[in-house]
């Protein structure tokens, strides 16, 4: 799971295997819309690049435990 910060300041832990789409918002606040497999969307403070890096790190940790 990866930790993301919703725009209201609360944190969520998301199973990154369920991420379907990331969309960078065009506004000045650099938020990202995250859509998961069931259609739920979250607007988070992290950039798409930060989310991708978190997912890659999660995958690295999983592979190293084998």
C-alpha positions, 0 to 999 in steps of 0.5 A: 500500500502507498500513503497519499494525502487527500486535499483536505489534509487526511491521509489514506493508504491505497492498494496501488494494484487497484490504481487505474488512472492518474490525472494531473490537475491543470490548476495551480495547486498541482493536485492529482486525480487518482481513479481506482478500478471500481471507479472511485476517485481521489484528489490528492496532493502528490504529483503523478510522478511522486505517486509513480515513484511510491508505486515503484518503491512498493514493487521493489520492496515486494521483490526484495522479500522473496 
